[in-house]
Amino acid sequence: MARTAKNAESAGPRAEAAKLSRGFSWLAVLGVILVLAGLVGLVYTGVATLTSMLLFGWLLLIGGVIGLLHAVQARHTNFFWLGVVVAALNIAAGVVILKTPEAAAEALTMFAALLFLTGGVFRLVGSLVVRGPQFGWTLVQGAFGLLLGVLVLATWPSSSQYVIGTFFSLSLLFDGLGLIATGYGGRRIVGMVSDRLAAEEAGETERAPDGGTVKPVQPD
């Protein structure tokens, strides 16, 4: 009876470990899918740009509808009109992006280029003024951001056909690599814990109830 209870107790951690291992395996599979999607997007940047804009438009539209429903449910609070205005802006932006994804990509590309320019200038000026321990790295980051912004603006609006898609694909690629590393590392850790539990269980079964070791019975 005691052995049955002990087996049931040891089966619980093993079952949890197997469940965790399957979860990490699915996480790694999702990472592989994201990596493949990112590689395909880097090859077909125009399709990736259009796809990302359509996804962005649908997210804004769905988020605006959900926000409007929440605002209606909270119509007796002080934030009702603020919620309605924000939801209406999200819905309007989603509709505009879905109707004209090319123009939306051009606007977002211009916005991204301006962000690169301003961020690069601030990093360059800050690194030259402060001259901290990360002076060289901050200077390189600022110069790279400034150069990237200039390059995007120099070829705008034709750059809008590949800039957003390239960033979107790179995001998928690195997120996928991160998920693969997490899944592989998680499976390895779970496997080590499972082996440790199995070794401890095997050590306990080799001991007698009085604490001594079980000796095999010699035939007469």
N, C-alpha and C positions, 0 to 999 in steps of 0.2 A: 504493500500500500504506500509506504514511504517512497519506494523507488518510483512508483507511478506518479506520485506528486512531484518528485524531483524532475522526472522526465518532462512533465507538463510545464514546469517552471523553465527548464532549459529550452523547450521548444518555442516558448514565447519570444525570447531574444533572437533566436535563429529566424523565426518568421518575420520579425521586424527588420532584421538585417537583409533578408531576401527581398522584402518590399522596398527598402531603401535602395538596394542594388538595382532593382527594376526601374525605380524612379530616376536614378542617375543615368541608366541606360537610355531611357526615353529623352532625357535632357541632352545627352550626347547626340542622339538621332536628330533632335530638333536643331542642334548646332550644325550638323552636317547639311541639313536642308537649307539653313540660312547661309552657310558658306557657298553652297552651290548657287543659290539665288543671287548672292553678291557677285560671284564670278560671272554669271550670265548677265547681270546688270552692267558690269564693267565692260563687257563686250558690246552690248546693245544699250548704250547710254541714252539714246533718244527714247527708246521704249521705257527704260527705267525712269526717265524724267516724267513722261506722261503718266506712268503708273503711280509714281509717288504723288503727283499733283491730284490725280483722281482720288487716291486714298486720303490725302489731306482734306480735299473737299468733302468727302463723305464723313470723315471724322468731325469736321466742323458742323456739318448739317445735323448729324445724329446727336452730337454734343449740345447743339443749340436746342433741338427738340426736347432732349432730356432736361436741360436747364429751364426751359419754359414750363415743362410739367412740374418741376420742383417749385418754380416761382408761383404757379397757380395754387399748389398745395400750401404754400406759405404766404398766401395773399393777405393774411391778417397781421403780418409782421412789417417792420420798418424797411426791410430789404426787398420788398416785393417789386417795386419799380426798377430798382437796380438790377435784379435778376431778370426782369423782362427785357430791359435794354441790352444787357449782355447776351442773352439768348437770341434776341432779334439780330444783333450784329453777327453772331456766329452763324445763324441761319442764312443771312444775306451773303456773308463771305463764302459760305459753302456753296450756295447756288451760283454765285459769280465764278468761282473756281471750276465748278463742274461744267458750266456753259463755255467758259473760255480758258481752258487749262494752259494754252500756249502763252496767252497774255499774263496769266498768273505766274507762270514760270519765269517770264521776263522780269516781272516786278520783284519776285523773290531773289532772282539772280542779282539784280541791281542792289537790293537790300543787303544781300550777303557780301557783295563786293565793297559796299560802304562800311560794313562791319569789319571786314578784313583791313581796310585802309585805316579806319579810326583806331582799331585795336593795335595794328602795327605801329602807328605813330605814337600812341600812348606808351607802348612797350619800349620803343626806341628812346623816347624822351625820358621815361622813368629810369631805364637802365643807365643812361648817360648822367642823369642827375644824382641818383642814389648810389650807384656803383657798389652794390652789395655783393655778397658771396656768390650769387647766381648771375653775375653781370654778363658773362659771355653767353650763357644759355638764353637769358632774357633778350639780349641783343640779337641773337640769331632768330629767335621767335618773332621779334618785331620786324626784322628785315624780311623774313619769309612771309609774314602776313601782309606787309606793305607790297611786296612784289606780287603776291597772289591777287590782291585787290586790283593792282594796276593791270595785270594781265587779263583779268576777267572784264574789267571796264573797257579795255582796249578793243576787245572783240565782241562787246555787247552790241546788239541783242542776239547775235548768233551763238554766243557762249551759253545762252540760256537753254540750248538744246542738249547740253551734256553736263553742265555744272551740277545742277540739282540731282540728276541721275547718278553722277559719279559719287557725290557725297552720300546719297541714299544707299548705293551699292557698297561703298566702303563701310558704312555703318552696319549693314547686314553682315558683311564679311567679318568684321572684328567682333561683333556680337556673337556670331556663330562660333568663331574660334574660342571666345571666352566660355561659351556653353560647353563646347567639346572638352576644354581643359577642366571645367568644373565637373562634368559628368565622369571623365576618366579618373580625376583625382578622388571624387566621391566614391566611385566603385572600388578604387584601390584601398581607400581607408576602411570601407565597409568589409572588404575581403580580409584585411588584416585583423579587424575586430572579430570577424566570424572565425578565423583561424585561432585566435586567442581563446575564444569561448570554447571551441571544439577541443583545444589542448587542455584547458582547465577541466572540461567535462570528462575527457579521457583519463586525466590524472585522478579525478575523484572516483571513477569506477574501478580503478586498480587498487583502491584502498578498502580494507575490511571495515565493518561497522565499528570495531574497537580501536580503529586508528592504525592498525598494522597493515602489512601488505598481504595480499591474497597469494598463497602459494599453490601451485598445481598439485593435485593428488597423484602420488606415485603408485603405479599398479603393483600388486603383490607378486 
